[in-house]
Amino acid sequence: MEVKLSDTQQSELRRKLVGIYFDEFDEEISDFKADRLLDAFIEKLAPAIYNTAIQDMKQFMFTQLEDLEALFEKK
């Protein structure tokens, strides 16, 4: 699975990652290192997060359909 970020998204996530790294480890990292970390996170974590989100949405939709079905059965 390939995740494509817009330049704006990449820049915003890089900024957040630099901030998190500084807050958590009291160290500054370069934009280059932040981009490499972000790429690694996306490669390693995105598929699991995406699949979890899909499963959550499927469960939500299933629940909504059950509720709708029950609503029409009563009439």
Secondary structure by P-SEA (a helix, b strand, c coil): cbbbbcaaaaaaaaaaaaaaaaaaccccccaaaaaaaaaaaaaccaaaaaaaaaaaaaaaaaaaaaaaaaaaaac
